[in-house]
Amino acid sequence: MRNIYILLIWWHVLYVHFEFKYVEAFSLRKNDLVGEKEYNEDLDVAKTGLLKMCKSCKSVKCVPQIQCPAHVRMADHEKPQICDLPAGKFGYCCKTGQNHTAGQNKARRAAFQTILPPDVIEDARKNFKHLMHGVAQMPVNRGHPEFTHGIMFHSSPKDDLHNFALSNSAFELVIASQVFRKKEQVPLDDLITNNVQVEFSKTPLAQNCQSLPICRGIHKYRTMDGTCNNPLSQRLHWGAAGQPMERLLPPAYEDGIWTPRAHSKDGTPLLSARDISSALFADVHRPHPKYNLLIMQFAQLLAHDVSQSASVRLDESGGLVQCCSPGGRSILPPEKSHFACLPIPVSENDEFYRAFGVRCLNMVRLSLVPSADCQLSYGKQRNKVTHYLDASPIYGSNEESARDLRTFRGGQLQMFNDFGRNLLPLTHDKNACGSEEPGSTCFKSGDGRTNQIISLITLHIVFAREHNRIADILSKLNPSSSDEWLYQEARRIVIAELQHITYNEFLPALIGPHQMKRFRLMPHQKGYSTDYNIDVNPAITNEFSGAAFRMGHSSVVGKFHIHDEVINIPDVMFNPSRMRKREFYDDMLQTLYTQPMQEVDSSITHGLSRFLFRGHSPFGLDLAAINIQRGRDQGIRCYNDYLQVMGAPKLNNFDQFPKDIGAKLSRVYRTPDDIDLWVGGLLERAVEDGIVGITFAEIIADQFARFKQGDRYFYEYNDKVNPGAFNLAQLQELRKASISRLICDNADHLTLHSVPVAGFVRADFPGNRQVRCDDPNLPSVNLNAWRL
């Protein structure tokens, strides 16, 4: 009986905390225990972590279960060995890594041809041409919510042309996969686990596949587009701009390839995302008792650093797809609808939209990207920016945009001198903001979403000024240095500061200290890190971008309080002209660190759930509904499946939820297996000393572990890993970086003269005293360590 799994009440205290209760689940194999006498030990002892029960791993690391996702598809006798993790938790000795399909039976591969048959290719091309014709071409007027939403995916005309061609190439391959699956009657499970090894490489469709980058020599500085990070020739594209998102678990596409999740487990249609949003996400004011708006805004900057999806476009010029009739009166009929339409139905008795006669919210599916392996596969969403934490919103994700932001003098970035204050440069792109009114202001940076909200622009200015401040000091320390050296060195330092602040201040607050320890995310206090893993792909996961890191939408307040003025958020979205007011920048910074963020919970401000991107319209879009629909578009599996991958049991009925939450969920979902991941994650109670619930905490922790372990240029690695490593003296200086110091060094100091020591904590939180910017308790990075 040694190989029989024994259910115990130990293992991994998983707080699936719905409002007032935990779902705690632990499982161990008898074979993995040091001795049977510990079976009857008290549960509280197991929770403390004082009881060491498991064998040590051999040749592999002990990781949290979510970092070994293949375990959910393994039989009991195949599951990895249990092992101990920091913080008194248990994990797996994982030999399959992050590959969720590892350990699968590959016997079926021989049943299919390895080369796509000509008749499949011909049928696929006919189907693709049919999709691209007869689509209703309805203009989306400036000032309407759909137009402003489209700005979120804004690109240059050159990029629009490239994106359109790349997206079409991906769709042609996806359609070929759909045709092949139907002709060969391929089991769905084989498709979603990459168990069908059919190649496009020796067919006419090979021209649609992505080619691998060519890297010559060793780069001291990371490339702008993220290529050439992993040193292995077949992995040079990992983490690069334009590469697909990865997955924790196989997709939940209904056809295994691209058809969105639209049906309940019992076969009935899922309820409209708007109906779910309206039923579950009210606008309730719940200010966080500890954390401020700065942590919310920093999270958005990070989100823009590592992810930018692209919606399918109407044509080569980047025209917007419209899925609703004018004014959102109805969903377009199938014969006029674009193939990428996924509109959100609105009930005729909707509590808000009925007043405007709205029955349809526009929603277009995300564009796809061909995979580099050129094999039959499910649709993979494209990430337009680099997947690394590399400050790409400041510098851009390609050489062309990076050059467009430089002065090529003294390593400096371009700035707009506004009566003695340096702001971001102005853009002449009329489509970068929602207004064409005379005198309106629109800024330019390395990311097209900069003007989305004025608080985001504030942080952009902070980091752009920081780059120029560092470049100026370096030029004085090393007067003979070239512009290129000053630019690259300042960029390298800014990226390191961003990474250190993220892992030292931001992440511990977001996911809590226990997850920081279990996933080994805390920065070192001295010396170098040895966490680099050449086998880790740093790419963002669909679960991270499509659900977990959208948790910040719940933390947004509806108004900014700046002195005696109250500013509604919809009024400063793609409308940043207020930044030209002389004291506004300082005032906005103070608002960010003094005003509390909202708790991450089942509350969404009406500014996002009713008036998002409203422009000149009396109503806007519903971000909560968009998030739910986007998860279905991306084929993200149900909430229950992510409980399982973390090691918790699935929830079988709504009675397992707190009474009030279970009652609400039962009205909008048929079974717990239907609950969308974004919804389930927000309903969890926050982890201890953290902001998000356990499911989001684990998905976020897994992602930031990928960013660290899969990035050869991460700031803590030595020169055996990182070609541009900092020396020990420089690294020790970088460990002084903090968000408060960053604000102090780059404020105008017109109204801002002090900051809280803990920058992400409310200024009025007990023990978080404010100090003047020249206070020695607010250490600075001493750039003398960079004197040549």
PALUMZA-48099 format. One record per residue (C-alpha): residue number from 1; x, y, z. Coordinates in steps of 0.001 Angstrom, whole numbers, plus 500000, padded with zeros to 6 digits. Layout:
BEGIN
 resi     px     py     pz
  NUM      X      Y      Z
...
END
This chain:
BEGIN
 resi     px     py     pz
    1 500000 500000 500000
    2 503068 502263 499872
    3 501985 503914 496628
    4 498466 504777 497781
    5 497793 508474 498365
    6 496567 509257 501863
    7 494385 512293 502412
    8 495529 514217 505443
    9 494676 517571 506885
   10 498220 518736 506265
   11 499977 520118 503316
   12 499790 523711 502041
   13 497520 525950 504067
   14 495562 527284 501113
   15 493406 530149 502195
   16 490655 530137 499651
   17 489258 532859 501941
   18 485792 533821 500926
   19 484792 536673 503207
   20 484799 534724 506498
   21 486116 531239 505897
   22 488996 529176 504595
   23 489010 526153 502392
   24 492074 524348 503754
   25 493437 521396 501878
   26 496483 519241 502421
   27 497426 515954 500824
   28 500464 513734 501309
   29 501607 510382 500098
   30 502525 507845 502734
   31 505611 507032 500676
   32 506907 510584 501038
   33 506741 510736 504827
   34 509747 510305 507033
   35 507737 508302 509541
   36 504167 507258 510179
   37 504119 508548 513756
   38 503657 512094 512430
   39 500287 511218 510882
   40 498494 512025 514105
   41 500415 515205 514926
   42 498303 518197 515755
   43 497240 520338 512764
   44 498495 523496 514461
   45 502003 522052 514599
   46 501876 521410 510868
   47 500765 524973 510265
   48 503708 526435 512110
   49 506187 524786 509792
   50 508092 523337 512767
   51 507236 519811 511653
   52 509553 518646 508867
   53 508000 515589 507344
   54 509205 515248 503779
   55 512204 513876 501979
   56 514527 516342 500272
   57 514379 516721 496495
   58 517153 515220 494409
   59 518467 517166 491387
   60 515347 519378 491235
   61 513962 522242 493317
   62 510983 522058 495612
   63 508331 524367 494172
   64 504728 525336 494965
   65 502202 523097 493201
   66 501147 525877 490834
   67 504678 525865 489406
   68 504297 522192 488559
   69 500925 522380 486757
   70 501252 519000 485032
   71 500375 517349 488359
   72 496646 517946 487796
   73 496725 515636 484763
   74 498773 512898 486394
   75 497541 509655 487888
   76 498207 509160 491586
   77 501241 506949 491018
   78 502772 509578 488669
   79 502513 512583 490962
   80 505740 514244 492124
   81 507310 513689 495498
   82 506085 515988 498296
   83 508710 518353 499746
   84 509033 521203 502238
   85 508909 524886 501275
   86 509733 527996 503322
   87 507006 529433 505573
   88 505922 525962 506732
   89 504302 524938 503459
   90 504570 521924 501198
   91 505392 521680 497527
   92 506491 519246 494821
   93 509863 517962 493679
   94 508953 518959 490141
   95 510596 517271 487164
   96 508130 518552 484575
   97 508702 522284 485126
   98 506098 524784 483964
   99 504907 522561 481110
  100 501260 521820 481850
  101 501172 519003 479274
  102 504164 517038 480583
  103 503585 513434 481498
  104 500873 512963 478897
  105 500506 509768 476908
  106 501884 510461 473420
  107 500685 507186 471913
  108 498067 508918 469772
  109 500662 510836 467787
  110 501129 507975 465353
  111 497442 508073 464442
  112 497867 511333 462501
  113 499991 512453 459593
  114 502824 514747 460584
  115 502327 516943 457492
  116 499091 518781 456815
  117 497208 517248 453828
  118 496671 519528 450755
  119 492863 519342 451005
  120 493014 520755 454544
  121 495145 523660 453340
  122 492777 524402 450478
  123 489688 524289 452696
  124 491391 526492 455258
  125 492225 529134 452658
  126 488650 529152 451363
  127 487298 529521 454883
  128 489731 532324 455652
  129 488805 534298 452513
  130 485145 533878 453362
  131 485738 535320 456842
  132 487457 538414 455478
  133 484600 539454 453157
  134 481128 540857 453681
  135 481906 542432 457037
  136 479951 545539 458026
  137 482278 548557 457934
  138 480770 550954 460413
  139 482787 553987 461459
  140 483524 554415 465151
  141 483263 558123 465857
  142 485653 560077 468042
  143 484268 560787 471483
  144 482351 557517 471735
  145 483392 554841 474269
  146 484350 552356 471531
  147 486725 554890 469962
  148 488421 555687 473264
  149 488677 551978 474069
  150 490394 551502 470707
  151 493114 553952 471754
  152 494212 551341 474299
  153 495498 549267 471359
  154 496854 552253 469441
  155 499876 551742 467173
  156 501715 553633 464468
  157 500548 553158 460843
  158 503602 550973 460219
  159 502789 548808 463230
  160 499127 548611 462215
  161 500147 547199 458846
  162 502512 544677 460414
  163 500032 543671 463121
  164 497255 543121 460598
  165 499443 540854 458454
  166 500724 538926 461465
  167 497225 538471 462873
  168 495913 537210 459537
  169 498790 534721 459309
  170 497875 533371 462728
  171 494202 533085 461854
  172 494978 531163 458689
  173 496908 528625 460750
  174 494132 528476 463353
  175 491513 527846 460683
  176 493692 525102 459206
  177 493858 523552 462667
  178 490071 523723 462969
  179 489602 522084 459557
  180 492106 519343 460386
  181 490460 518646 463734
  182 487042 518253 462109
  183 488281 516045 459261
  184 490380 513801 461485
  185 487992 513903 464466
  186 490882 514751 466759
  187 489951 514449 470468
  188 489747 517853 472149
  189 492065 516785 474968
  190 494818 515993 472447
  191 494568 519490 470981
  192 494712 521445 474221
  193 497683 519412 475472
  194 499726 519811 472265
  195 499443 516094 471620
  196 498935 516441 467837
  197 502330 516855 466192
  198 501270 518088 462754
  199 503625 520529 461052
  200 503006 523494 458761
  201 506713 523815 457948
  202 506629 521798 454709
  203 503392 523270 453386
  204 502476 526603 451700
  205 501327 527789 455132
  206 504939 527784 456358
  207 505237 531416 455241
  208 502788 532308 458014
  209 505062 531009 460776
  210 507336 533278 462790
  211 511050 533160 462128
  212 513550 533080 464987
  213 515731 536132 465649
  214 519433 536105 464877
  215 521749 537238 467665
  216 525381 538060 466971
  217 527807 538200 469862
  218 527065 538859 473526
  219 525034 541949 474416
  220 526132 543829 477522
  221 522777 545624 477588
  222 519403 543988 477077
  223 517894 544552 473635
  224 514980 546947 473252
  225 512654 544260 471892
  226 513619 541571 474423
  227 515280 539217 471932
  228 518568 537453 472664
  229 517947 537174 476404
  230 518020 533378 476699
  231 521422 532215 475359
  232 520116 529049 473653
  233 519602 529455 469910
  234 516072 527995 469899
  235 515032 530288 472756
  236 516298 533651 471535
  237 512686 534771 471058
  238 511555 533948 474596
  239 510118 537047 476271
  240 510468 539216 473161
  241 507894 541738 471993
  242 505353 540125 469689
  243 505678 536665 471203
  244 502603 534779 472437
  245 501362 534515 475979
  246 501858 531180 477714
  247 499446 529266 479946
  248 499341 527764 483401
  249 496684 525299 482275
  250 495439 524189 478834
  251 492862 526511 477244
  252 489124 526142 477708
  253 488291 526788 474048
  254 485145 524857 473247
  255 486653 523410 470051
  256 490111 523139 471593
  257 491425 525757 469157
  258 489755 529186 469316
  259 486001 529020 469960
  260 485451 531019 473184
  261 484097 529470 476369
  262 480372 530159 476076
  263 478570 527249 477744
  264 478049 526002 481258
  265 479236 522586 482337
  266 475633 521403 481884
  267 475569 522619 478270
  268 473412 525709 478720
  269 474733 529127 477601
  270 476739 531089 480151
  271 475066 534224 481421
  272 476058 537537 479844
  273 479176 539084 481335
  274 477231 542310 481893
  275 474542 540493 483888
  276 477231 538916 486076
  277 478942 542260 486563
  278 475685 543955 487512
  279 474713 541202 489965
  280 478067 540784 491738
  281 480069 544008 491521
  282 478443 546971 493213
  283 480123 550328 493820
  284 480879 550197 497537
  285 483400 552520 499145
  286 485895 550348 501046
  287 489143 552306 501522
  288 492084 550067 502300
  289 493186 550547 505904
  290 496893 550397 505034
  291 497751 550897 501355
  292 497481 553998 499176
  293 496694 554786 495541
  294 500363 554686 494621
  295 500415 550905 494831
  296 497412 550754 492481
  297 499080 553114 490018
  298 502438 551339 490196
  299 500627 548082 489425
  300 499215 549594 486236
  301 502658 550778 485181
  302 503996 547251 485694
  303 501060 545798 483766
  304 501902 548064 480842
  305 505570 547106 481161
  306 504935 543404 480600
  307 501725 543173 478593
  308 499820 544807 475783
  309 497360 542788 473803
  310 495939 543846 470451
  311 492359 543517 469289
  312 491621 542268 465794
  313 491386 545166 463371
  314 489135 545769 460402
  315 491838 546530 457860
  316 495507 547328 457274
  317 495056 550905 458439
  318 493992 549775 461904
  319 490265 550445 461491
  320 488156 549493 464501
  321 485737 546582 464343
  322 482177 547387 465355
  323 479968 544586 466682
  324 476960 546656 467765
  325 474542 548849 465843
  326 474898 552633 466352
  327 474430 553648 469981
  328 474682 550027 471090
  329 470997 549475 470266
  330 471516 545851 469242
  331 474035 543188 468390
  332 474782 543098 464663
  333 473261 540104 462851
  334 475661 537262 461930
  335 475741 538169 458238
  336 477054 541660 459054
  337 479226 540765 462016
  338 483014 540506 461870
  339 484403 537054 462655
  340 486268 538468 465677
  341 483175 539999 467274
  342 482398 538893 470813
  343 479875 541564 471904
  344 478478 541665 475411
  345 474651 541424 475468
  346 472864 543875 477764
  347 469481 542982 479253
  348 466555 545261 478403
  349 465941 545793 482120
  350 469607 546566 482925
  351 469719 548834 485987
  352 471920 551403 484208
  353 472026 550947 480426
  354 468253 550646 479937
  355 467989 554410 480381
  356 469987 554846 477188
  357 468478 552011 475185
  358 471791 550133 475168
  359 471503 546399 474463
  360 475062 545724 473268
  361 478553 546592 474522
  362 481206 546403 471829
  363 483868 543758 472311
  364 486395 542460 469773
  365 488531 539380 470277
  366 492272 539649 470810
  367 494513 539096 467830
  368 496674 535990 467689
  369 500254 535313 466726
  370 501783 532331 464909
  371 503923 530116 467096
  372 507617 529757 466340
  373 507450 525945 466224
  374 505201 526078 463134
  375 502917 523266 464319
  376 499183 522799 464531
  377 498023 524389 467757
  378 495311 526363 469514
  379 495159 530139 469185
  380 497753 532071 471174
  381 497256 535729 472061
  382 500000 538137 471065
  383 501850 540381 473496
  384 502991 543529 471689
  385 505560 544589 474306
  386 508450 542739 475907
  387 507485 540205 478582
  388 510314 541371 480867
  389 510355 543919 483676
  390 512517 546260 481632
  391 510811 549678 481916
  392 509535 549391 478337
  393 506796 552015 478975
  394 509649 554494 479448
  395 511938 553334 476636
  396 509741 551461 474165
  397 509745 547850 472993
  398 511633 548305 469725
  399 514619 550246 468436
  400 512531 552661 466379
  401 510381 553881 469267
  402 513437 554039 471536
  403 515306 556272 469090
  404 512265 558509 468743
  405 512417 559260 472484
  406 516117 560160 472687
  407 517923 563484 472300
  408 521237 561759 471435
  409 522999 564232 473679
  410 524322 563265 477092
  411 522277 560070 477164
  412 519108 562096 477756
  413 515472 561332 476947
  414 513403 564007 475265
  415 511322 566140 477596
  416 508920 569048 477144
  417 510083 572140 479009
  418 506874 573655 480323
  419 507965 576957 481833
  420 510933 575404 483613
  421 509318 572040 484437
  422 510236 568939 482467
  423 507187 566963 481387
  424 506893 564161 478865
  425 507318 565288 475250
  426 504148 566212 473409
  427 502916 564004 470605
  428 501546 565104 467255
  429 499655 561833 466828
  430 495991 562854 466763
  431 494863 559332 467626
  432 496874 559081 470860
  433 494201 560914 472878
  434 490455 561188 472710
  435 490206 564905 472003
  436 491132 567137 469085
  437 490061 570332 470814
  438 492427 573300 470434
  439 494833 573546 473346
  440 494395 569942 474435
  441 497545 568199 475601
  442 498693 564705 474710
  443 502000 563177 475800
  444 504398 560702 474225
  445 506360 557879 475861
  446 507484 554347 475086
  447 503909 553080 475441
  448 500775 554122 473527
  449 498579 553903 476649
  450 500380 556639 478587
  451 497505 559118 478383
  452 494934 556618 479643
  453 494731 558309 483031
  454 496524 561301 484464
  455 497915 559433 487489
  456 499695 557052 485114
  457 501302 560005 483326
  458 502536 561157 486733
  459 504583 557986 487214
  460 505816 558154 483624
  461 507214 561601 484369
  462 508877 560305 487543
  463 510754 557576 485672
  464 511640 559716 482641
  465 513065 562382 484948
  466 514929 559691 486891
  467 516629 558524 483704
  468 517761 562047 482844
  469 518843 562752 486424
  470 521024 559634 486436
  471 522424 560315 482966
  472 523342 563863 484047
  473 525193 562646 487160
  474 527000 559930 485182
  475 528145 562480 482618
  476 529656 564623 485379
  477 531364 561610 486958
  478 532638 560454 483561
  479 532914 563561 481341
  480 534507 561715 478419
  481 531727 559109 478165
  482 529698 558810 474982
  483 526004 559530 474621
  484 525371 555845 473967
  485 527136 554705 477133
  486 525333 557296 479252
  487 521940 556342 477794
  488 522430 552595 478163
  489 523953 552841 481628
  490 521193 555150 482896
  491 518595 552822 481365
  492 520245 549815 483033
  493 520152 551580 486424
  494 516500 552678 486043
  495 515465 549127 485141
  496 517312 547830 488208
  497 515588 550402 490436
  498 512225 549416 488990
  499 512945 545731 489598
  500 514187 546291 493146
  501 511190 548441 494121
  502 508893 545817 492610
  503 510325 542872 494541
  504 511292 544712 497720
  505 508259 546965 498294
  506 505408 546330 495870
  507 505142 542521 495713
  508 505321 541874 499501
  509 502389 544253 499972
  510 500409 542708 497136
  511 500787 538963 497752
  512 501925 538868 501385
  513 505130 537650 503059
  514 504224 533936 503005
  515 503993 533858 499203
  516 507206 535881 498922
  517 509005 533180 500931
  518 507385 530163 499280
  519 508176 531423 495775
  520 511644 532689 496812
  521 510954 536215 495581
  522 512589 538367 498272
  523 515667 540295 497103
  524 519003 539412 498686
  525 520451 541790 501243
  526 523953 541228 499961
  527 525765 539285 497267
  528 524302 537892 494042
  529 521249 535761 493393
  530 521599 532291 491888
  531 517969 531902 490795
  532 518462 532165 487032
  533 517043 529138 485210
  534 517760 528758 481509
  535 514667 526552 481159
  536 512198 529141 482468
  537 510245 531031 479812
  538 509539 534524 481242
  539 506455 535020 479045
  540 503326 536283 480749
  541 500527 533772 481164
  542 496955 534275 479989
  543 495816 533725 483561
  544 498053 536552 484782
  545 497166 539117 482122
  546 493547 538093 481618
  547 492538 537689 485257
  548 494938 537889 488214
  549 496686 541174 487416
  550 493351 542751 486545
  551 492737 542703 490295
  552 493813 546357 490290
  553 490535 547358 488671
  554 488854 546702 492006
  555 491350 548938 493816
  556 490621 552042 491722
  557 488790 554878 493430
  558 486156 556839 491542
  559 487637 560231 492381
  560 490978 561888 493047
  561 491023 564275 496007
  562 493535 567041 495339
  563 493388 569690 498046
  564 489852 571087 497809
  565 489249 569764 494298
  566 487541 566460 493507
  567 488326 565013 490064
  568 486207 562239 488606
  569 488365 559571 487009
  570 486433 559442 483691
  571 487233 563155 483252
  572 491003 562561 483218
  573 491125 559455 481010
  574 492895 560317 477736
  575 492546 563931 478811
  576 495826 564891 480516
  577 495734 568676 480039
  578 495609 569292 483809
  579 499253 568238 484000
  580 500139 571633 482490
  581 498938 573375 485656
  582 502042 574424 487516
  583 501471 572636 490847
  584 499405 569722 489615
  585 502285 567231 489260
  586 503399 567658 492878
  587 499803 567616 494061
  588 499062 564405 492144
  589 502088 562684 493679
  590 500894 563646 497157
  591 497412 562369 496392
  592 498863 559031 495310
  593 500663 558425 498600
  594 498035 559908 500919
  595 494693 558804 499460
  596 493809 555161 500235
  597 493274 552670 497473
  598 490087 550626 497500
  599 490221 547097 498855
  600 490506 544347 496254
  601 487096 542750 496559
  602 483722 542477 494861
  603 483360 546245 494503
  604 484077 548196 491305
  605 483693 551946 491032
  606 480955 553109 488647
  607 483660 555160 486973
  608 484867 551854 485523
  609 481708 549741 485440
  610 479414 552366 483865
  611 481441 555308 482568
  612 484685 553743 481301
  613 485977 555703 478271
  614 482679 557614 478058
  615 484220 560553 476176
  616 481328 562790 475117
  617 478751 560057 475712
  618 476442 560004 478774
  619 477485 556378 479358
  620 480633 554350 478928
  621 481721 550721 478924
  622 481718 548231 481803
  623 485264 547153 482655
  624 484092 544322 484919
  625 482033 542853 482075
  626 484960 543320 479687
  627 487250 541428 482071
  628 484820 538508 482286
  629 484298 538429 478519
  630 488027 538771 477893
  631 488711 535717 480012
  632 486271 533739 477886
  633 487880 535121 474729
  634 491283 533918 475932
  635 489983 530485 476849
  636 490884 530897 480519
  637 489607 527934 482503
  638 487105 528215 485323
  639 488037 529310 488833
  640 487686 525780 490206
  641 490495 524500 487965
  642 492942 526949 489533
  643 492021 525797 493017
  644 492999 522334 491848
  645 496345 523367 490363
  646 497217 525003 493705
  647 496466 521742 495485
  648 493038 522575 496915
  649 489909 520484 496353
  650 487367 521782 493884
  651 484186 523333 495209
  652 481194 521127 494408
  653 478256 523360 495323
  654 477451 526942 496207
  655 476774 526011 499830
  656 480552 525812 500318
  657 480708 529571 499879
  658 479639 532058 502556
  659 475856 532281 502450
  660 475524 535731 500858
  661 478193 535104 498220
  662 476941 531617 497433
  663 473429 532970 496909
  664 474645 535631 494464
  665 476834 533184 492552
  666 474029 530654 492233
  667 471884 533289 490500
  668 474423 533921 487735
  669 476182 530533 487387
  670 474677 527047 486996
  671 477551 525245 488781
  672 480769 526213 490616
  673 482641 524862 487559
  674 481287 527803 485554
  675 482694 530599 487733
  676 485040 532822 485743
  677 488555 533056 487193
  678 488494 536851 487520
  679 485204 536673 489430
  680 486262 533887 491797
  681 489612 535523 492494
  682 488046 538840 493511
  683 485584 537166 495867
  684 488380 535714 497995
  685 489413 537385 501196
  686 492927 538856 501156
  687 495843 536713 502282
  688 497517 537588 505552
  689 499344 540944 505283
  690 498515 541106 501579
  691 496022 542743 499234
  692 494745 539926 497013
  693 493234 536516 497733
  694 495224 533302 497619
  695 494401 532320 494021
  696 495504 535633 492559
  697 498458 535710 494962
  698 499691 532356 493635
  699 499215 533246 489960
  700 500964 536594 490472
  701 503782 534998 492491
  702 504297 532393 489777
  703 504486 535122 487133
  704 507001 537271 489000
  705 509079 534156 489636
  706 509147 533706 485838
  707 510186 537335 485361
  708 513075 536802 487769
  709 514209 533268 486965
  710 513804 533627 483201
  711 515542 536998 482783
  712 519297 536697 482284
  713 519639 540476 482765
  714 517836 540585 486121
  715 519656 543078 488330
  716 520763 540592 491032
  717 522710 538179 488789
  718 526488 538082 488476
  719 528566 538187 485294
  720 528444 534409 484908
  721 524763 534845 484042
  722 524291 538516 483168
  723 526666 539951 480493
  724 525993 543412 481921
  725 526111 542544 485612
  726 526577 545214 488263
  727 529633 544893 490462
  728 528993 544247 494143
  729 529422 547885 495152
  730 526926 549029 492523
  731 524453 546303 493434
  732 524598 547269 497100
  733 523815 550864 496165
  734 520849 549781 494016
  735 519397 548016 497055
  736 518828 551471 498555
  737 516292 552316 495842
  738 512762 552993 497082
  739 509587 554455 495654
  740 509736 557304 498187
  741 513276 558229 497180
  742 512258 558081 493524
  743 509447 560562 494161
  744 511665 562901 496156
  745 514395 562941 493524
  746 511960 563774 490723
  747 509311 566059 492255
  748 509046 569761 491419
  749 509126 570578 495164
  750 506585 573330 494705
  751 504120 571760 497141
  752 505802 568405 497842
  753 508583 568554 500434
  754 508198 565287 502343
  755 507170 561690 501716
  756 506192 558696 503863
  757 509122 556363 504603
  758 507101 553426 503264
  759 505898 554885 499984
  760 503138 552371 499218
  761 501645 552679 502709
  762 499148 555387 503558
  763 500842 558480 504949
  764 498460 558405 507929
  765 499101 554741 508772
  766 500473 554327 512301
  767 504256 554148 512317
  768 504658 555358 508729
  769 506019 558785 509462
  770 506673 561380 506803
  771 510210 562625 506347
  772 511661 565501 504383
  773 513359 564629 501131
  774 516772 565530 502569
  775 516314 563288 505631
  776 519154 560733 506021
  777 516534 558089 506850
  778 515642 558172 503166
  779 518836 556792 501619
  780 519894 557544 498057
  781 521666 555431 495451
  782 525229 556777 495405
  783 526218 556902 491748
  784 529896 557345 492611
  785 530026 553554 492330
  786 529741 554110 488556
  787 532822 556343 488296
  788 535086 554814 485673
END
